């Protein structure tokens, strides 16, 4: 019973990690698809008055324009757009996006220790990286899920990144997503309690049956 209980609990833990992994993959795939659309358009212009300040790391002679109506516009490239989307996601849903690279144009996009390991693994052929970490939060420690997918160099990306030595199809960084694993952990604990209770009841029934059988055998003697 003990072996069965431990085995089922580990299976359950693996299942919830896979569920979080599916969520993370879907989030990153949407970000990458949006970036490709932006790159294919050559960037998009947005009003500066809406809060998008000119990107100091975008070298483009037409980065800033003024419309015929006198509205100041600035070009938002894929990397900048990812940062703006990340700010919206973090404020509204607590989901953190991070575009990073071993050779970032923006020093603010430098990788941390785990991200550096993930990016290095991509150079060696890995297709993704994920982990569950424990961090200190406002209400004590909490589990978080981290995921990263490699970022391939598409043709539109070469306009800015060819000077860094990247070629078509090469890995030039990664898109990472971080979110709370607590909802998954809480659901996992509920199922684990059910597993523990079920096995405990099965143990009591089996033990009671053995005691009764032993009593009947002893009485017949």
N, C-alpha and C positions, 0 to 999 in steps of 0.2 A: 504493500500500500504506500509506503514511504517513497519507494523508487518511482512508482507511478505518479505520485503527487508532484515530486520534483520535476519529472520529465514533462508533465502537462504544464507546469508553471513556466518552464523554460520555453516550451512551444508557444505559450501565450505571450511571453515577453518578445519573442522573435516576431510574432504576428503583428503586434502593435508597432514595433520598429519598422516593419515593412509598410504598414499603413502610413506612418509618418513620412517614410521615404517616397511613397507614391504622391503624397501631398506636396512635398518639396520639389519633386521632379516636375510636376504640373506647373508649379509657380515659376520655376526657372525657365521652363520651356516657353511660357507666355512672355516672360521678359525678353528672352532671346528672339522670339518671333517679332516682338514690338521693335527691338533694336534693328533687326534686319529691315523692317519696313522703313524705319527712320533713315537708315543708311542708304537704302534704295532711292529714297526721295532726295538724298543729298542734304539731309537735315531739315528741320522745320522752324519757321519763324514764329515767335510768340511776343506779345506785348511786354515790354519791360515793366510797365506799371502793374502787371499781374504778379510780380514778385520774382521773375526770372532775371537775375542780373547777368550781364555779359560774362561768358566763360573765358577767363584769362588764359586757359590752356588750349583754346581753339585758335589756331593760326589760319585765319581766313580773311581775305581782303574785304569780303562782303558780310562779315560777321554781324555788323550792326547797320540797320537801314532805318529810314523814316518813310512811312507810308504817305500817300498823297493827302491823307487827312491829317498828317502831322503826328501820327502815332509812332513812338520809338519802338522798333522791333529788334530782337536779337536772335541769332540762330542757335537752336538747341540741337547738338549732335547726339548720337546714340549714348555716349558715355554720360553726358550731362543729363540727358533725359532719364537714364537709369537712376541717377542720383535723386532727381526730383520725384520720380515715382517711389523710390525708396523712402523718402521723407514722408510722403503721403501714406504709405503702407504702415510705417512705424507709428505715426500719430493715430491712425484709425484702427489698426488691427494688432499692433505690437510685433509685426513681422519686419525683420531687418534684412535688407538686401545689401550686398556689397560686391561691387565690381573691382577686381584686384588683379595684379600681375606681378611677376618677378621683376619686370622692368616698367613700372607705371609712369605715365606722363605726368600725372598728378600725384605728388608725394602723399597727399591725403588718402590715396587709394592703396597704400603699401599694405602688404599682407601681415597678419599676425603669425604666431608660431604654427598653429594648426593649418592655416591657409597656405603657408609656405610649404609644408609637407604635402598638402593636397596638390598644389601646383607642380611640385617636383615629381609627384607620382604621375601626373598627366604627361610630363615630358618622357616618362618611361613607359607610356602606353595605357595607363589607367583611364577608364571612361567616366568615373565619378568617384566621389568620396563623401562619407557621412559618418557622424558620430553622435553620441548622446553624452553631454557634459553636465556637471553639477556646478551651478553658479550661485553666488550669494545675491539674494534679491531683497526687496523692501520688507517682505514677510518671511525672511529666513532663506535657506537654500532652496533652489528649485532646479529641476532638470530642464535642459534645453536641447533641441535637436538642431544639428548643423549639417548642411549639405552644400556641395559645390560641384558644378559641372564645368568642363573645359569650354573655353570660348575660342572658336575657330576663326581664322582670318578669311573673310569673304572679300570679293573683288572691291566693293565700295570702301572697305576698311583700309585698303592700301594707300588711299589718298593721304591719310594722316599717319599710318603706322609703317609704311614701307621704309621710311627713314630710320626706323628702329631696327631694321633688319628682318622684319617679318615677311614671309612669302605666302602666297595663296594656299590656304588649307592648314597652315601651321598653327600651333597653339600659341596664343598671345595673352593668355590669362585665364580667368575663370569667373563665373557668376555664382556667388554664394547666397544662401538664404538661411536665416536663423529664426526659430520661433520656439515658443514654450512647448515643452513635452508634457507639462503637467496634466492637461486633459486626457492624454493617452495614458499617462501613469496612473491617474485616478481610476479610469475605466479598467486598466489592467489589474489594479488592486481589488476592485470589486469582483472581477472574474476569478482572481486567485483565491479570494475568500470563499467563493462558491465551490471551487475545486477542493479547497482544504476541507470545507464542511462536508462535501459529498464523500470524500475519501474517509473522513473521520467516521461518518455514519456507516459507511460500508465496513470499516474496521470493527465498529461496535457490533454490527450484525454478525460478521464472521466470527468474532471472538465469542459472542453470546452463543452462536450455533455450536462452536467447538466445546464450550463449557457444558452446554446441554447434552451434547453427544457423549462427553466424558462422564457426565453424571449418569446417563442412561446405561452406559457400558458398565460403570462401577456398580450400579444397582442390580444389574443382571448377574454379577458375580456373587 
